[in-house]
Amino acid sequence: MNLLLKWRRLFVVVGLTVLICSLTLSALAYAHHSGAAGQVFSTGLVADEGGLSGLNFNTLAYQGLIRAEPIYTTTSMVFTSTSPADYLPRLQQCADQLNNLCIAVGWTMNEAVISASLANSSTLFAIVDGVVDERSNLAAINFNLVEPGYEAGALAGLMTESDVVGVIAGAFGEFHIPAVEEFIVGIRNGLHHENINAQLLVTYTAGFNGDEMGETAAAQLAADGADVIFNIAGPAGSAGILMAAQQGIWVVGVDVDQWVTLFDSGTISGSEKILTSMVREIELAVCDTIGAASKEQFAAGFQIYDLARLSTSCPNGAVSAPLPPLPSLLGLAPFHEAGPAISLAVVEEMTAVNQGLIDGSLDEAVWEGVFLPVIVRSP
């Protein structure tokens, strides 16, 4: 966990110049964090410039905001941004409107949320996919990405017929992104847990944008025999797996349910070939953060949500309004159109893998390979 924190801190520091000041909160400030007795707890969500259209981190965080309302009897409001220049003013607006908790979405808001937390010591702040130093009114919501990688790797190991699995991975030159590497470790370990004979090929792209770059990587992997190809390269990787799926190759998406976002919920050709996507359960983590804060149990600092923690976050419970169902396999998107091609035995094994990661009987950090190293091709 310490290594994970160091990697992510390094990544954010490279892109952001952040002034960190120490601060001591008064007893009065802490009382406002908790909310006055009998007062309804209020949360503000500050979306980044991506907005609330489509399925992105903003909409997933918004779903968490809505899920929390009936469970914890909270109220909420949303602040939208049209450019990064809006981030700090929107966060300040959130605090000025007396929200107990203000949640920022996305690492590009990291500097703004730190500044807002310093300027508003009596308001709680949290950021999805960020990095923060210890202070009592600020938390960073992050995820153990090795676990969904492990699950998806296990599925690939069960589904491959060629025993060759490929990954399109994004990088900036020689700098490999920590989140990408976490996914790769999980994919490798899960793959070899289920299929010791499988070979994992990783092709790095020079950045995360550029359809041709992703398509070239996918074509190389397919030529090498890969019959399952993963995207961990943003839009470039999305172009690659779209092309691969349309050529009849199994693919796996990343971050959000790409059957919805990339294949337009089944209206785009090749949608039947996306097995699943490795997702960050942002909805549950945001809901859990709101619930803890409303109960005066706000956890500040760098927070990692693994499957075990997510499995106890925001259950449906006895509430007045129905809530969206919890995912059947935490960390993975539904199988959608690929479902009929996935045997009952594979589904049962995937259920066992999911439960093993939750209860600790499986360790996502353990590699069971012997003489089958990952083969890496640089851009």
N, C-alpha and C positions, 0 to 999 in steps of 0.2 A: 504494500500500500504506500509506503514511503517513496519507493521508486516511482510509482504512478503519480504521486503528488508532485515530485520533483520534475518529471517530464512535462506535466501539464503547466506547471509554473514557468518552465523554460519557454514553452510555446507561446504563452500569453505575453511574457516579458519581451520577447523578440518583436512582437507587433504593437505593443502598447507602452507608453511611458506613463507610469502611475506614481503619483505622489502619495505616499502612505504616512499618515500622521497618527501618533498615538492619541488615545482619547479615553477619558474616564467618565463613565456615565453616573449621573446622580441617582439617588433613590427615586426621585420624582420621575426621571426619564424612564426608569425601569417599570414604574407603575403604569405609565402610558403605554409601554410596549404591551403589557398584559391586557389592557383595556379596563376601563372602570367597571365596577361591579354593576351588573345588569345591563351593560351597554353591549349592543350587537357588534361582533367583531367584523371589521370591514377590510377587504383586500382589493388592491388595485393591481391590474396587470398592464405592464408597459410593453407593447409589442414593438419589435424592430421594424425596419422599413419593408420587410417582406409582407407585412399586413396579415389579415386573417382570411385571405382567400386561398382555397386549395387546402391540401393536407401538408402543413409544415410545422416547425417547432412552435410557432405562435398559436396555431389552431389546437395543437395538442395541449399546450399550456392552458389555453382557454377552456378546453374540455375538463381539465383538472380543476379549474376555478369553479365551473358549473357543478361538477361532481361534489365539491366540498360543501356547497350551500345547504343542501338538505341534510347532509350527514352531520355537519358541525354547526348548523344554524348561523351561517355567516351571510354577509352581503358582499357584493363585488361591483367593480366598475373597470372599464377597459380604456386605455389611452393608446392611441395609434401614432405612428411616426411615419413621416414621408422621406426623411433622410437622417443620417447620423447626427446632424446638428440638432435634431429634435430630442435626442435621448435624455440629456440632462434636464432640459426644461420640462419634459413630460414626467420624469421621475420627481422633480420638484413639485409639479402640479399634483401628482399623486399624494405626496406628503402634505401639501397645503390643504388638500381636501379631507384631511384627518383620517386617512386610511391607516389602520394599525400595521399593515404589512403591504409593501410594494414589491412586486416581482418583475424583474427585467428578464427578457428572453434573448439568449444568444451571446456568445463571447465578445461580439463587437460592442456590446454595451458595458463591458467590464470597467473601463475607466470612468464612465458616467455613473455607474452604480456605486463605485467606491467614493466618488466625490459627493454624491447625494447622501450616502450614509454618514459621511463626516459632517455634512452641513445640517443633518437632521437626526440628532442623536436620540430623539424620543420616538423615532419611527423605525420599525423593523424593515430590512431589505433582504431580498434573495435574488440570485441570478441563476438562470438555467445555463449550464455549459460554460461556467466561468471559473475563475481562480481568484481567491481573496485571501488576505492575511487575517489572523484572528482579531476579531472585534465583536463585542457582544450583540450588535444589532445588524450583522451582515452574514449571510450564508451563501455558499456556492453549491448548487445542485448538480451533481455529476453521476456517472454511471460506470459500473464495472462492465466494460465492453468485451472482456474476454469471454464472459458467460454466453451472451447471444452468439458470439463467434463460435464457441464450442458447440452449441446446439445446432447451428447451421452447418458446421463442419461435420457433425455426426450424421445429419440428414444427407449431406452430400456423399459421405462414405457408404451410406445404405443405398443410395440411388445410382451411383456411378456404375457403368458397365465396362468402361475402358480402364478403370482404376487410375485415371488422370483427372485431377481437379485443378482449375485455374483461378487466379485472383488478379483483377485489375486494381492496382494500388496506387494512390496518388502520393506524390512527394514533391518537394521544392528542391531540385538539384540533389545535393548530397544530404539535405536535411529531411529526415523521415519524420512524419507527423506521429506523435505518440498515440493518438486515438486509432490511427490506421494500423500501427504495429500491434496494438492490443487486440484488434479484430483478427489479425493474421495469426497471432499466437493461439487464440481460441479456435480458429478454423483448423489449424494444424493439429491441435491436441484432440479436438472432437473427431476429426477425420480419422485419425489413427486409433482412436478408442474403438471405432466401429469397423475399421477396415485397415488392417496393418499393411496390406499390400499397396495401398493407394499412394500415389505420388502427387505432391502439391507443387504447382508452378506459380510463381509470382512475377508479374510484369509491372514494373513501376512506370507511371506516366510522368511527364515533366510538367507537373501542375495538375489542376483539377478542372480546367475548362478547355474545350476543344473537342468537338465530336469526332473529327478524323483521327485524333490521337487515341481516343478510346476504342474506336472501331479497329484501328491497326493493332492495338493490344489484344483485342478479342480475336481477331483473325489469326494472330500468332499463336495464341493459346489453343484455338481450335485446330490449327495445323499440327500442333504438338500432341493432339489426341484428347484434349480436355473435353469432357461431355457434361461438365457442370462448371459454370463460370460465375464468380462473385464480383460484385461492384463494391470497391472501397475507394473510389476516385471521383466522387461528386458527379457533376454533369458529364465529364469525359467518360467515366465508367458507366453512367447511365446509357450513353450512346452506344457503348460497347456491348452491354448486355441486351439492349434492344435489338441490335443487329444479330447477336448470337441467338436470341430467342426466336427471331423470325427465320433463322436457319435451322430451327429444330433442336437447339441445344438448351439444356436446363440452365436456368440462371437464378441468382439470389441477389435481392436488393439490399439496401442499407439505410439506416437511420429512421426512415418512415416506411409505411407500406407502399412499395413501389408498384404493386399491382394497381393501386388506386392512382398514384401520381404519374407514373411513367406510362402505364398501359391504359390509363383513363378508365379504370374500373371494368376492364375487359373489352373495351371498344377498339383497342389498337391491336393490330395483327401480332401474334406471338404471345398474347397474354396467358395462354394455356401452358406456357413453358416456364413461367416464373414460379419456382417452388415455394418461396417464402421471402421475407426480408428480415434482416437483423435490425430490430427496432430498439430505440430508447423509450422506455415506458414513462414519458414525460408527464402524461396525464396523472398517473398514480403518484409520482414523486411530488408534483406540484400540490395535489390534493393533500398528501401526507404532510407537506410543509405547512400548509394553511391550518390543518387540523392541529398539529403540534403547537403552532403559535397561538391559536385560539384557546388552547388549554394551558397556556403559560409554560409550554415545554419546548420553546423554540431552540433549535440546535444551531448555533453559529459556527462559522468556519467552513472548511472544505468537507462537504458531505458526499459520501459515495453510496449510491443505491445499487445493491446487488439483488439477485433474484429472491433471496431469503427476506430481505427487508421489504421488497416490493410485494411479496406474497401476503404481507400483513397490512399493506397500505390501503386505506379507503375501501373497505368491503362494502357491499351493497347495504347490509344492515337493515334495520327497520326504519324506513324513511317514508315520507308522505308521497313522494313522486318516484316513479321507476327510473333507474339509472341504466346506462349502457352496460352490457355484460362485460365482466372482466375477461381478458384474453385467456384462452384455454391453455396456451403455452406461453408463459411470461418470457419476453425477450424475442419472440418470433411472431411475425404477422401470420394471419390465417393462410391456409394452403390455396384457398380460392379454387380456380379452375383446374389446378394441378391435383386436387384432392382425389379424383377417381383413379389417377395413376399411382397413388401412394397406397401400398397395401396395408391391411389392418395390422400386420406384424410390424411394419415400419412405424405406424402411428403408435402402437403400444410401446415400442422401444423408445420413441421420442418422448412419450409421456414419462417413461422411467428415467430418461436422461434429465428431463426438466425437474422431476421430483428429486433426483439425486443431487443436482446442483443446489436446489433449495434446502434440502435437509443436511447437506454436507457429506453425503456418502460418496459423491463424486467431487474431485478437485479439478477445476478447470485449468489450473496451472501445471498439471502433470501431463507430460508428453510420453506416450506409450510406444513411440516409434523406436526402431533399432538402427537400421542402416539405410534409412530412407530420408535423407535431408531435403529440406525445401530447396528448390532450384529457383534462383532469382535471376531475372533478366532486367537490367536497367534500361532507361530510355536511351 
